[in-house]
């Protein structure tokens, strides 16, 4: 295979929006890839949420620190239940189903509180302790990050 043939393959990749090309003949192997490597990106994304979790908390703490002229905000009531992953927060198992938990709902340890969809997988988030839901912090159908508060329970 000569350089002109390889250039023609690259032109065809561009014309058809291809990012990967692999050709093997008995004594020849050509592998072309353009753009970011998805496996490398997946590895970076899996490591990213744990590293970013500290930054937003630190920034939020600095941004909400009361100044000497403003009164202190009351502390949030209850224990926080946070997101263990990045994904989309859902309060119910199906669009026409009732919510897993509402404010005032008594829950027991291990009871499903919500679902977080990550890469087309529905992950049930369960209560870590028994108590009563005193706040639903996350918004249904909206993205959540690792460490975001989903519920408060007391």
C-alpha positions in Angstrom: 0.0 0.0 0.0 1.5 3.3 -1.0 1.1 6.8 0.5 -1.5 7.9 -2.1 -3.8 5.0 -1.0 -3.5 5.9 2.6 -4.3 9.5 1.9 -7.4 8.4 0.0 -8.5 6.3 3.0 -8.0 9.4 5.2 -10.1 11.5 2.8 -12.9 8.8 2.9 -12.8 8.8 6.7 -13.2 12.6 6.7 -16.1 12.4 4.1 -18.0 9.8 6.1 -17.2 11.1 9.6 -15.3 7.9 10.6 -12.9 8.1 13.5 -11.5 4.6 13.3 -10.2 2.5 10.4 -8.5 -0.9 10.6 -7.2 -2.9 7.6 -5.4 -6.2 7.8 -4.0 -8.1 4.8 -1.8 -11.1 5.0 1.5 -9.1 5.2 0.1 -5.7 6.0 -1.7 -4.0 8.9 -3.0 -0.4 8.8 -4.8 1.1 11.8 -6.0 4.8 11.7 -7.7 6.6 14.5 -8.5 10.3 14.8 -10.0 12.2 17.7 -9.9 11.2 21.3 -9.6 7.6 22.4 -12.9 6.6 24.1 -11.2 4.1 26.4 -8.8 6.8 27.6 -11.7 9.3 28.1 -13.7 6.7 30.1 -10.7 6.2 32.4 -10.3 9.9 32.9 -14.0 10.4 33.6 -14.1 7.6 36.1 -11.3 9.3 38.1 -12.7 12.8 37.7 -15.7 12.8 40.0 -13.7 11.9 43.1 -11.2 14.6 42.4 -13.8 17.3 41.7 -15.9 16.5 44.8 -13.6 18.4 47.1 -13.4 21.6 44.9 -17.2 22.4 44.8 -17.5 21.8 48.5 -14.6 24.1 49.2 -15.8 26.8 46.8 -19.4 26.6 48.2 -18.0 26.9 51.8 -16.0 30.0 50.9 -18.9 31.5 49.0 -21.5 31.0 51.8 -19.3 32.0 54.7 -21.2 34.7 56.5 -19.6 38.1 56.8 -19.6 40.0 60.0 -22.5 42.3 58.9 -24.9 39.5 57.9 -26.6 37.1 60.3 -25.6 33.4 60.1 -27.9 31.1 58.2 -29.5 28.4 60.2 -27.8 25.0 59.9 -29.5 22.4 57.6 -31.6 19.9 59.6 -30.9 16.2 59.4 -28.2 13.9 58.0 -27.3 14.4 54.3 -27.7 11.5 51.9 -25.3 12.3 49.0 -24.9 11.0 45.5 -22.3 8.2 45.2 -21.9 8.9 41.4 -22.5 11.2 38.5 -25.8 10.7 36.7 -29.4 11.8 36.4 -31.5 11.8 39.5 -35.0 10.3 39.4 -37.4 10.3 42.4 -39.6 7.5 40.9 -39.1 4.2 39.1 -41.2 5.2 36.1 -42.8 8.4 34.8 -46.3 7.3 35.9 -45.2 5.7 39.3 -45.3 7.5 42.7 -42.1 8.9 44.2 -40.0 6.5 46.2 -39.9 9.0 49.1 -41.5 12.4 50.0 -40.8 14.9 52.8 -42.2 13.3 56.0 -41.9 9.7 54.7 -40.5 7.3 57.3 -37.8 5.2 55.7 -35.9 2.2 57.0 -32.3 1.3 56.3 -31.9 -0.3 52.9 -35.1 1.2 51.5 -34.8 2.6 48.0 -35.0 6.4 48.0 -34.3 7.3 44.3 -32.6 6.1 41.1 -29.5 7.6 39.5 -29.1 6.8 35.9 -25.5 6.6 34.8 -24.6 5.4 31.3 -28.0 3.9 30.7 -27.8 1.9 34.0 -30.4 2.6 36.7 -28.7 2.5 40.1 -31.0 2.4 43.1 -29.8 4.6 46.0 -30.8 3.2 49.3 -31.2 4.7 52.8 -28.1 4.3 54.9 -30.1 4.6 58.1 -33.7 4.6 59.3 -35.4 7.9 59.9 -37.8 10.5 58.3 -37.1 12.4 55.1 -36.9 16.1 56.1 -35.8 17.5 52.7 -35.6 16.5 49.1 -32.7 18.5 47.8 -32.0 17.2 44.3 -34.4 18.0 41.5 -36.1 15.2 39.6 -34.7 14.5 36.2 -31.7 16.8 36.7 -28.0 15.8 36.7 -26.2 15.3 39.9 -22.5 15.1 40.7 -20.6 12.9 43.1 -21.2 14.2 46.6 -24.2 16.3 45.8 -26.9 16.2 48.5 -29.9 14.3 47.4 -32.0 14.1 50.7 -31.8 15.0 54.3 -33.0 12.5 56.9 -33.5 12.7 60.6 
